[in-house]
Amino acid sequence: MSLNTSSEARSAPGGALDRTPADGADPGADLGAEAGLARITALAAGCLGTPLAWITLGQGPAPSVRAAFGFAGPDAPDATAFHAATPLLGAGGRRLGALHVGAPRPRRPFDAGETDRFAGFAALAADHLAREDAARADGITRGFAEAAAFAFLAVDTGGTITFVNRAAEILFGYEPGTMLGQDVEIIVPPSFRARHGERFARFVTGAPSKLAGRTNELVAQHRDGTTFPIEFSMSTWTAEGRIGIGALMRDISAWRARDARLVRMANHDSLTGLANRARFDECLGLALEQGPATVLLLDLDGFKEVNDSLGHATGDILLQSVAVRLPLCVPPDVTVARLGGDEFAILLAPCGDPLTAGATAMRILDAFQTTFQLSGHTFHVGLSLGIAIGHPGTDSAALIADADLALYQAKRDGRRCYRLFEPAMRSAVIARRTLHDELSHALAAGELLLHYQPQVAFDTGRVVGAEALLRWRHPGRGLLLPGVFLPALEAHPMAAAIGRWIIEEACRQAAQWRAAGLPPLRVAVNLFAAQLRAGSLAEDVTRSLARYRLPPATLELEVTERIALQADDAILEPIRALHAHGVAVAFDDFGTGYASLSSLKRFPLTRLKIDRSFVRDVLTDRHDAEIIRAVLGMAQSFGLEVIAEGIEGADQEAVLRGMGCHEGQGYHYGRAMSPRALAALIRARDVSAVDAHVA
């Protein structure tokens, strides 16, 4: 196989070169001798995503084009930007010709799967050519004796059957001898008989015919009334002044079924039966040529967790169930496709109305409020949708990309919702990608640093702990707070490495404070989910503690609800091991999510952190106050310590202290600050605590 490829190019619709004339032809005879090869070129182009495909015979400098898709004419097209060819080999490795695909614009090289499909289409073409060669050889060397393996039927000029072999009687379901003397129309379906009579009459008179001298396909009728496709070739002769007409025939139902399977493989997703990406792209391109079109792109929220926890077989069943429910939300003529994984697409055309698109999205969201009962499990499947609207002239790939940006925005906005594409989304993505790229170098460039927010004991006023908070000293934008870059970092390949650095740096700083004579201080660090997935958390923590000779209780690991939701035994094991070693474990933002209560049982916790959203209005909102009392009560029952976040005033501290809370963190004690500033604050508060005690 030869490959000459450059950058990616999109496939374009084309037409198969079929030299059988169509004007005035019988519907069953429109496909000529080249029809099988023409179908193969069309299927190869569609399946491989190339606008051109052709078959050549011979090995000279200018081999003849036998069949083609995407162009007309006897010469090969200009496909210098992308061209791939594979030989058609017959028996004994004899080269019959070659199957080519190409494009006038560059595209990416074929991957392994596409290469295998390309070879498969070449095998089909070689098989077709080999059958033609065999048929010709049979006719030359073995004559009518070999032809008897096919159905043979002869008629006179009046259409009366004068000869029929046993293969024909079996083919059409008649007893021996019962077809003789009957009109040939007994094998022609009623709907074709009028047209057959007209064309037969022209044939008998010697008028030019599209049936004689070539292989044709038409629909025949069995004795029981059923119809089936046949391939036949007609010939005439003159004997004793009489014209004879004969036809060799064979049933091609198996071929047609195979072709149908190939077409389905090229256009449909094998798992769900929905249209695949190639078919969706084709439909979208055609729709944009005719008017406005709307693309809805959607994927399942939490599908990865289903695959990870229950296995891919259950995930596949869920995808199939989604593929059944989704088309019920839209009219029957709407294209619904699975693009891959858990990503689906819907094409509304003609449609350029955002209200119609939004109403469709809401119907889909409402339909998926109903749970799925599969394999003994109940699934609450949520969807996120992105919508983009295009008009004639819009590039279909760009429209899908816009819908993908809107889908991304829907996920950022909380999932289980839809968003309509806006141009600003593209700018935001560019900014996020830039930030993503810059993060790749931030750690090595020494741009990351930690600031520390003090945690204070209510009874003494002393600083007893500090939460390590990441900062980025960006070379062009100055000091960046986590809200600017943390979402990008959590999904970044460097997340685990940066999390490892945070643990190392927090331990180093704790040791430095101790060496400076400060009292022992608990340092809390936030974990990234990537650190747990990496599988080295326990080793990272124990190594850093040992390197700086710190007792395990010096370090506190803060676990967020997102980690709690994803935690399985493999993730919990290192946390349990560290807890048993003496490392403290805190549950951050407790009370804000539905995973919190169940996590109290599963996680080896030391401390709960009451979320700032409850502390903010504790003086004015009795519901917040009751929630805090409930959290404190649960913590006491579980033997856990509690710290309240977001304290901004002495009155809030007083109320919390009266409820039984013993520690707090917030602007009332200090914002996140440099290690040196925190050391100064610790010394100042120690002096104040001593003075207060003396007084």
N, C-alpha and C positions, 0 to 999 in steps of 0.2 A: 504494500500500500504506500502510495506517495502522498505526502502532506505538504502543502505550501500555504501557511496561514499567517495572519498577523493579528491585528486587534479585532475585537468582537464586532459582529454585524448581526442585525436582526433578520429573521426569516421573512419572506414576502410571499404572498399568494401567487400562484402561477397556474398554467394550464398544461395538461398532458398532451404531448404530440401523438395523435392517433390518425393515421393516414386513411382510415375507413371513412368515406364520405357519409355525411349525416343527412343531407337534404333529401327528403322523400323516402328515407330508409325505414324499414320495419324496425320497431323499437327493440326487438330481440336480435336484430342483425347489425346494430350500430357499431358494435365492437368487432374489429377485423382481426387479422392475424397478429397484429402488433398489440392487441388490447392488453394481453397479460403483461407484456413488458412495460407498456405505458402505465399500467396500474402500479407496477413495482416502482417505477421512477417517481410517480406521484407520492406513493407511500413513503419512499425513502426521503424525499424532500420534506414532507410534512413531519415525519418522525425525528429527523436530524436537524430541523430548523434551518434549512437552506432554501433559497428561492429557486435554485436550478438543480436538475438532475437529468442525466442522460446515459444511454447505453451505446457503446461503440463496438463494431465488429472489425476484425482484422488487426494487424500489427504494424502496418506501414506508417509513413509520416502523416498521412491524412486518412485515418480510419473513418468508415462511414457511420453516421448516426442512425441507429436502428429504432430507438424510441427515446422520447424526451419529455420533460416536464419543465414548464416555465418559459419556453420559447418555441418558436416554430421555424422550420427550415431544415435543410439537410446538413448544415455546418454546425460544429460545436460553438457554444457561445464564448464571449469574453469573460473569463472567470479568473483573472490573474490575481485578484486580491485574496481570494480563497478558493482553493481547488484541492479536492481529495479524490483519489481513484483507487480501486481495488480490482484485481483481475477476476474474470469469470473463467473458471477452470472446469473442463469436462472430464470424461473418463480418462484415467491414466495421466492426469495432470495437463491434458492438452488445453492450451489457452484458446478460448472462444472469443474473447473480447474483454471489455472492462466496463465497470459501473463507475460513473463519475457523479460527484456533487460539487456545487460551486456557488459563489456569490460575487457580485460585482463590487462589494465592499468588504473590508477586512472583518474577520470575526476570530474568536478564540479557537484554539485547536480542539479536536474532539477529545473528550475524556474516555476512560476505559469502557464505560457503558455504551457510549455512542459508537465507539469503534466496534464493539461486539455487534450492535444492531446493524451497522454498516455492512459488516461481513455477512450477517444473516440475510440482508436484502440481496447481496451479491450471490449468495448461494441459491436464493429463489430464482434470480435471473438465469444463473447457469443451469439450474434444473429445467427451467422453461426452454432454454435453447437446446439443451440436451434432448428433451422430449421431441422438439421439432426435428432435430437431426435424426433421432431414432425413427420418427414417423416417415421421413423421406427415405431413409435407408430401407425401412420395411417395404415401402412401395416399390423401390427399385429392385431389391433382391428377392423379395418373397411374394410380391404381387398380391393378387386377390386373396390368396390363402391366409396370409397374415392379416389382411384387412378384415377377414371374417371375425377376428377378435373384437371388432367394433360392430355396432349395429349398421346394417346396410339395407337400404330400401330403394326400390326403383319404381317409377311411375311412367305412364304414357302421357301424351300431350293433353289428355282429358283429366288428368289428375287421379286416375285409377291405379291402385297399387298392383304392379305386375310381378314383383319379386320382393321377398323379404327373407333375411336370414334369421336363424334362431336367436342370435344376440339381440336383434331388433324386437322380436316377439317377447323376449324376456324383459327388455328395457321398457316396453309399453304395456306389458301385462296381458298379452293375448296368448291363447292356446295355439299350438302349431297349425298353420294353414288358415287360421280364421281371419287374418288381415288381408289375404289375397282377394282382389276384386272389389275391395271397399275404397271409398274416396280417401285420399291422403289427409283430408281435413279431420279424420278421426284422431289424429295426433296433434291437431292445432287447437288451442283453447278458443272457445266461442268468441271472445272479445277480439281475437286477432284474425278471424276467418275472412272477414270482408277485405281487409287489407292484403291478406295472403293471396286471395283469389285474384286481385288486381295485379299484383306483382308476378304471380305465376303465369298469368296470361301474357304479360310483356315478355317474360322469359321464354315462353314457348315460341313467340313470334320472332325471336332473335334480337329483340331490342336490347340496348346496353343494360346490363344488370350488375347490381352490387353484390350479388350472391355467388355468382359462378366464379370458380377458380380461386377461392380463398376460404379461409376458415372463419366461420361466423358463430355467434352465440344467439340463441333465442329461447323462448319458453315453450316447452312441449307439454302435452296432456297425456296422462296415464289413462288406462281403461277405466279405473275407478273414479276418474274425474279430478284427481289431484294434478297439480302442475309442478314442473321441475325444470331447471335450466339444462340445456344441452349445448354441446359444441358440435357443429356439423360443417361438412364441406360438400359442395354440389359439383356435379360434372354432367356433361351431355355427350351424347354420341349418336351416330347415325348408322343404322343397320337395316339393310334391305329397304332402304328408302324411308324408314321410320325413325323418328327422333326418340331417343331414350333419355331419361333424366334419372340420375341416381344421387344418393346422398349417403355419406358415411357419418355416423353419429355416435356420441358417447355422453353419458351423464356427467355433468361437472358440478353437481351439488356440493361435493366435498371441497372442490376448489373455491366455490363461492363462499362456503362457510369459513374456509381459511382466510379468504380475502376480507370477509367481514370481521374476523378476529384481528387481523392486522390493522384494519381501519380503526377498530375500537382501541387497540393498544396504542395507536398513534394519537388518539384524541381523548382518551378517558383515563382517569386514575384507576389503577387496578384494585386498590383497597376499597374505595367508596363507590365507584361507578360514576362519579361526577366527572364533568369535563376537567381535563388537566390544564397545566399552564400553557402548553402550546395551543390548545384549542381556545382557551380564554383569550390569549393574545390575538389569535386570528379573528375571533368574534369582535373583540374590541376595535381592532384595526378597521374592520368592515363597518362597524357602527359609526366610527368617527368620520368615515368617508361620506356618510349619509346624513349626519346631523349631530346634535349634542348627545353625549353619553356620560353616565355617572358610574363610577366604580366605588363599591363598598368593600373595603378590605377588613377582615376580622380574624382574630385568633382567640383561643380559649385561655382564660385566666387560670393558672395553676395546673396546666396540663402536664408540665414536666414533673410535678410532684406525683401525679397519678402514675406516670411511667416509672419513676424511680421507686415508688413504694409498692405498687401492685404488679409491675411488669409490663412489657410492651404488648403482650397479648391482650390484656385488659385495656390498655391504651388504644389499641386498634379497634376493639369493640366499641369503645366510647366514640372514636372518630366516625365509625360507621353509623352509630346512632345519631350523631350530630348531622351527618350527611342525609339522613332520612328526615330529620325535623326541619332542617334549614330550608329546603325547597318549599315546604308547606307555608312558609312565611311570605312568599312572593308569588306573583302570577306564574302560570305554567310556562309561558314563553320567555321567562327571564333566565339568563345563563347563570348557573351556580357552579363554581369550580373549586377544587382543592388544589392549591398551589404547591403544597408540600408541608410536611410536619402537621402542625395544628392550625395552619393558615388557610383560610378560605376566602373566596372572592365572589362578588355578585355584580353583574352588569345590568344596569337599567338603561335601556335604549329603545326609542329615542327619549331622552330625559335630561333636561338641563335645569330642573327646578330643585333648589335646595330644600324646599318644604316637603316635596315628594320623597326626596332622599332621606330626610330626617324622619318622616313618618314611617318609612320602611325600616329604618334602623330601630325605631322604638318598638315596632311590631316584633322584630327579631329579639330585642332585649326582653320584652315581655314574655315571649314564647319560651325563653330559656330560664325563666323563673321557676318553671316546673322541673323537678329533679329527674334524673335518669336512674332507673333501677337495673343494674347490670351485674351479673356474676356474683350475686349476693351482696353487692355494695350499693350504697346510695350516693349519687354524685350531684352536687350543686355546681353546675357548670356556668360560670360567668363568661361573658364576652366583652371584648373591647372592639370598637369599630372606628375606622377612619374613612372619610368620604372625600372624594375629589370629583369635580365636574369638568369635563372637557368639551370642546367644540371642534368642528371641522378644521383641520390643520394642526390640532394638538397631537403631539407625539404620544403614542400609546404607552411607551415605556416611562416617559416622564409623568404621565397621568397616574400610573400605578405607583411610581415613586412618591408622588404627592399624597396619594391615599395612605401610603405607608408612613409618611411623616405625620399625618393626622391621626393614624392609629397609635403611633408613638406618643403623641400628645394626650390621647385618651388614657393611655396607661399611666402617664405621669400625673394625670388629674384624678387618679383614684380607681381606674378600671371600671368595668361594668357600665360604660357610657360610650357615647359617640362624639366625635369631633369632626367638623368640616374643615377642610384644608384652607389655610390662609397663607399668603406669601411670607408673612413674618416667621412662620414655622421653619421655612428653609433657612433663613438667616440664623435662627436659633440653633438649628442642627449644625450649621457651619461653625458657630461659636463653640458648641459642645465638642465637636470633633477637634477643633483647635486646642481646647482645654485638655481633651483626652491625650492628644499628642504631647502637649507640654508636660503633662503629669508623668509621662514615661521617663522624662529626664530629671524631674524635680528631686528625686531622692539622691541620685548620683551627684547632682550638682550642689547638694547641701542646702537646698531651698526650703526644706521642711523643718519645722521646729515645734516644740510643745510649750504651751502656756498652761498655767495651773490655776484652777478656781478653788478657793479655800472651802473646807467643810468644817463647821464649828460645833462644839459641844455647848448646848444651851446652859448647862449648870455652871460651867467654869468660864465660858467665853473663849476658851483656847481653840486654836486650830488643831484638829485631830486628824485631818485628812485633806487630800486635794485630788480633784479630778483632772487628769491630763487631757488637754484639748488640743487638737492638731491645728496648726496654722501653716500657711504657705507664703513665704516671702517671694512673691512673684517678681521676676526681674523687670517687668514692664508695668505691672498694675499695683505694685506695693504689697502690703500685708493683706492676705485674703483670709476671710473667716470660712469655716466649714460649709456654711450654707451655699457658698458660691461653687465649691468644687466637690463636696462630699458625694452627691448623687453620681457624678462621673467616676469618682474614685471607687465607689462600692462595686461598680460593674467593670472596673479596669483590671487587666491581667496583673497589674502591680499591687493589687489590694492586699494580697497575702504578704508580700515582701514588706510593704509599708506598715502593715499591722505588726509584723515581726520587729521592725525598727522601733515602733512606738513602745513596745514592751521593753526592748533593750534600753532605749533612751530614758524611759521612766525609771527603770531600775538604777541606771547610772546616776540619775539626778537624785534619787532617794539616798543612795550611798554617799553622794557628795554633801547633801544636807547633814547627814549623820556625822560625816567627818568634820563638818564645820561646827559641830556642837549643838545642833538643833535636836529637840526631842524626837523620838521615833514618830514617824508620820505614815499613815496609810495612803497609798497612791492608787487611784482607780483609773483603769484604762478601758476604753470601749473596744469591743471585738468586731471585726468584720466577719461576715458569713464565710468569706473565702478562706479565712484562717482555719476555720473548723473543717471545711471541705479539704484543705490541704493535708490534714492528718498529722501535722507536726506541732500542734499547739502545746501539748504537754511538754514535749522536748524543748521547745523554744522558751517556755516560761521557766522551767527548772534550770536550764542552762544559764539564763540571764540572772536568776536569783543566786546561783552558785558563783557566777563570775564576780558579782559585787558583794558576796558574802552577806546576803540579806535574809532575814527569817521569812518564811513563806507568807506570814500574815501581813507583811509589808505591802503586798500586791493584792488588789481587788479587781476582778474581771467583771465588767458590766455587760450583761446580755440583753439585747433588745428583743422586742416581740417578734420581729421578722425572723430572727434566729430561732426563737422558741417555736414558731410555726413550722420551720423546716427541720427541726431537730428530730433525728431518729437515734437509735441506740449507738450507731457508729459515731455520731456527733456528740452525744451525751457522755460517752465513755471517757474522753480526755478531760472533760470538765469534772466528772466524778473523781477521776484520779487526782487532779489538782486540788480539789476540795478536801479529799482525804489527806493530802500532803500538807494542808494548812492554808492554802491560798483561798482568800475570800471570794465569794461569787454574789454579785448583786443583780437584781432584776430591775432594769431601767424603765422609767415611765410607767410604773405599775398602775393598773386600773383603767388604762385607756383603750384596751382591746379585749376581744373575746377569748384570746389564748391565755390570758393572765392567770385565771383561777386554776386551770388544768396544769399550768406550768409549775404551780406551787408543789404539786405532787411529784412531778417528773424531774425537776431540776434540784441539784444539791445546793440550795441557796444559803447565804449568810445574811443578806440584807435586802430590804425592799426600798425602792426610791419612789416616793409619792410624786406623781407628775405635777409640774408647775401649773397645769390648767386647773387643778383643784385648789391649789394654794392661792392662786391669784385672787379669787373671790371668796375666800374662806370667811371673811368678815361680813359679807353681805348675802351670800347664797347659802341657805341652810342645807341644800342638797349636797353641795360640795363639802360642807362641814361633816355631814353624816357619812359621806363616802370616806373621808379621812378617818373618822372614828372607826368605821368598819375595817379599813385596812389595818389600822393600829391593833384592833382586836384580833384579826386573823394572824397578824405577825406575832402577837404575844402567844396565841395558841400554837403556832408552828415553831416557836422559839427563835424567831428571826428579829434582827435589829431593823430599825427604820430610820431613814433620813428624808427630809422634805426638801424638794427643789423649788427654786423660784421665789425665795423669801426676799421681799424688797423693803420691809419695814419692821420696826420693833413690835408694832401691834400684831402683825401676823405671827411673829415669833412667840409672843405671849400667848396667843390663842392656841397655837400648836403645842406649846409646852404644857399648857393646861390640859390638853387632850391626852398627854402622855408620850408625845414625841420628844426625843432626846437630842437630835442633831439636825442641822439645817445647812443649806447651801443656797446662795443667791447674791444679788447685787447689794443686799444689806450688809454683807460681809466683804464683798469685793468681787470685781469682775475677774475673768481669767487674766493672769498676769505672768510676767517673766519669772523664772526661778529666783533671781535675786530679789525681786519685789516681794515675792511670797515669803522668802526668808526674813526680810525686814518686817513684814506683817506678823509673822509668827512670833518674832522677838517682842514686838510692840504689844501684842495681845497677851503674851506671857507676863510682861511687866504689869499690864493693866489688871490681869487676873490676880497677881500677887498683891498689888496695892489694894484691890477690892477685898481680898481675904484679910489683909492686915487691918483695914478700916472696919 
